[in-house]
Amino acid sequence: MSRLAEKFAELKKNGRKGLITFITAGDPGLDATSDLVVALAEAGADVVELGVPFSDPLADGPTIQQASGRALAQGVTLKKILSTVKSLRRRTEIPLVLMSYYNPIFSYGLEKFVVDAAAVGVDGVIVPDLPLEESLSLRNLSAGKLAVVPLAAPTTADARLQEIVAAGSGFLYYVTVTGITGTRRSLPPELSASLDRVKKIAGGLPLAAGFGISTPEQARLVGRHSDAIIVGSALVEIISGSGTTAAGLEKLSKFVLSLRQSLDGLSGSE
């Protein structure tokens, strides 16, 4: 069983909700990325998504776009990120999922990417701009090696959602709002009902919901209707403002701990 599958099985057994955290790999530096992942794990994160910087991140809002730009300016590449993961595996066993647009993976070479990523300890990959119909090669190559995490949105019809779930692995990434990533003051009022609908269709594939979650209260609201929540922009904002100084890491850890405590207030049956 993979680290990702083990983690979700453990969460389910213990009646806990998962906390998935996103940071941009290479912002403010690859050495800093390792320290950030360890800090996130120690603060209560269950899974860490590492964003692969790309020059045209269509699904990302200004916060992650700017982080991606800073990483690219330092020469961060997919190859260097995989090397960082390899060294990071000496420090933590937290499940790691790469979130990358298709271009860096295609340029790297699909088969080489899957082999190299699995070899260094990557557990899964999310490719937001790769349609289901175009993902067969990646899914076939990844079988038994990497989870290929599918995405669904509020506009995804039930029949389409069933196809996405059947092809996916790891967990289902449900985008809570239409539009781009970024912190939000409020979430859609219909979100709870939407999550309940999606969770029923997802069946045994864990449902993780993200985009816009930026407070413990929002985490609790979404956590009631999903197996895990995903938080990204709020973390990237903290990193952008505070870096990886001792004070910065403490601020990041406190925020993650507040999310963890909010989720731990929910029972597995909610």
N, C-alpha and C positions, 0 to 999 in steps of 0.2 A: 504494500500500500504506500502511495506517495505521501510526502509530508503534507501536501494540501488536503488529501483525502483523510489522512489521520487527524488533522486539525479539526475539520468539520465533524468527523465522527466523535471526537473528544468533546467538542462544544455541544453536540446533540445529546450525548450521554449525560453530560453535566447540567443540561438545561440552561446553557448560557448562549448569549448572542455574540456573534463574531464582530471584531473590529478590524477592518482592513484600512490601512493607511497608505497614502500615495505621496511620494516625493519625486522630484525630478533628479535623475542620476546625473552627477557632475555639477550640481549647483549647491553650494558655492565651489565645490571641487570634488574629485572622486575620493580622495582620502576622507573628506568631510562626509561623503555619502555613507561610507562604512560606519563612521561614528554615529550618524543619524539613525541608521537602521538599528544599531545596537540600542540606542536610546529609546527608539520607538518600541522595540521588543520588551525592554525592561519596564517601560511605562504601562504596558498592557495590550499592545497591538498583537493581533493573532496572525496577520498576514501583512506583508509589505509589498506594495506595487512600486516598481522602479520605472519611472517614465523615461523612455529613450528620446533624447532631444531631437527635434526635426524642424526644418526650416519653414514648413507650412502646416502647422498643427491646427487643422480645420475645426476640430471639436473642442479646442481649448480656449478659455477666456484669457484676458490680459495677464492675470497672475502667472499662469503656467506658461503662456507664450513667452513672457519675459524671462522666466526661469530657464526655459529651453534655449532662448537666445544667449543667456549668460554662459550656459554650459557649452554651447556650440562655439562661442568665442574663445573658449579655452581648449578647443580641439577635442572635445569629448566625442567618442565614436562608439558604435555598438561593440566593436572588438574590445575597446578599453573597458566598457561596462562589464562585459563577460569576465575579463581579467579581475575586475574589482569584486565581482561575485565570488570568484574562486578564492580570493584571499579572505573575503567576508565569511565564507563557510568555516573558517578556522575559529570564528568568534561567536557564531550563532547558527541555530538550526531552524530559525523561523522560516516558514514558507515564503518564497520570493517569486513574484510574478512580474514579468516585463510587460509594460504597456507601450507598444510601439506602433507607429504607422507602418504601412506595408512596405514603403520604399526602402527604408534601411534594411529590412529583412530580405527583401528581394535582391537588393544590391549585394548583400552578404552571401546570398545563396541559400535557398530554402533548406536543402538537406544538410549543408554545413552548419547552418544556424541551429537546427534542431539537435544535431550531434554535439556541437560545441556547448550549447546552452545546457543541455542535460548533463553533460560531463562536468561542468563547473558547479552545478547545484541549483540551476533555475528550475522552478516547479511548474510554471505555466506561462502562457503568453496571451495578451489581449491585443487584438488588432482592430481598432475602431473603424477603419476605412476599408476593411475587407469584407465584401458581401458574402453571405452564406454560400451562394452558388460558385463563388470564386475561391472558396477556402478549402476545397476538397484535397488538393495536393498537400497543403500544410497540415491538415488534419490526419491524412493518411501517414505522412512522414512522422508525425508527433505521437501516434498511437503507442501507448505504453511507455512513452518518454516524457512528454510534456502535456499538460492540460491546455487545450485551446478553448479559452473562456469565451462564450458567446455573449452578445449584447442584445438587449431589447429596449424599446422606448414606449412612451405612453401611446404612440400612434401605431404600435405593432398589433395587428389583428390576431385573434385567437388561433386561427389556422396557421398563420405564419409563425406565431410563437411556438406552436407545437413542433414545427419543423426545426426551428432554431434550437429548442431544448433537446430534441432527439440527436442533433449533430454535435452538441456541445459537451464539454467536460470541465471538471473542476468546480465551477459554480456559474450561475447565471447572473450577469451584470445588468441590472435594471437601471436605466437612466431615469431618474425621478421627474425630470422636467424636459421640455423641449428646448433646444438651444445649446449653448456652450457651457463649459465648466465655470465655476465661480461661486463665491459665498453668496448666500441670499438671506434676506431678513425673514422671509416666510416661504413655505412650501405649498404646492397646490392643495386646495381643500379636498379634492377628490383623490389624493394620493393613497390614503388608507384603503379605500375600496379598490383602487387599481392594483395595489400590492397584493391584496387578498385574491384577486382574480388571477394575477400572474403566478402567485405561489401555488395555487391549485393546479394550474397547468404545468408548472415546473416539476411537480411530483418529487422524485428523489433527488433532483439536482438542487443543491442549496441556492437560495435566492439572496443575493447581495444587492443592496440599493445604494446608489451614489448620485452625485451632482447636486451641489447646493447645500449639503449638510455642513453646518458650521458652528452649531451650539450643542451643548449637552441635551437641551430640551428637544431640539430637532432630532438628535440621535435617538432619544427615547421614543419619540413619536414614530419614526421609521422602523426602529427596532421591534416595536410591537407587532409589526406586520411582515417582517422579513427574518431571514436567518442571520444576516450580517449587514452592517452598514459600511459604506466606503467614504472616507474623508480625505480630500486632497488639497484644494485651494487654500483652505484655512491653515493647513500645516505649512504649505509653501510660502504663505504670507508671513508666518512667524519666522521661518528660516531666512526669508529675504530681509526682514527687518533686524534680526538678531544674530544670524549666522550660527556658527558652532562654537561660540565662546561658552564658557561655563554658564553664564547667565542665560544665553540663548538656548542651550540644551535644557536648562532647568525650566524655562518658560515653555518649551515644546513639550517636555515630559509632563508638566502640570496640566497642560491642555489635554493631552492624550489620556492622562489619568482621570480627568473629569469626564471624558467620554466613556471610558471604561466603567467608571462607577455608575454613570447614568444607565448604561446597558445592563450592568449587573443588578440593577434594581428591578429588572424584568425577569419573569420566569420563562422557562422554555415553552410553556403552553400558551403564552400570550401571542 
